[in-house]
């Protein structure tokens, strides 16, 4: 959603405005190179953020898996101890 908001701003940033003081005219030109570079920068940023989120999710998943594994091991140890105490 934020990218949809940023896109018009990027396109606006690619516009170059010049004013001719002699006859009071103003011209606006669109520089596609600037727009392409900005779009590439945004794409790289989004890719980096997505990679960071993926890494965080993987680390969290590993932590949960380790915690569940520890709990399962404790439960098995408790079961074995209960059986030995009988």
Secondary structure, DSSP 4 states (H G I P E B T S, - for coil): -HHHHHHHHHHHHTEEEEEETTTTEEEEEE-HHHHHHHHHHHHHHHHHHHHHHHHHHHHHHHHHHHHHHHHHHHHHHHHHHHHHH-
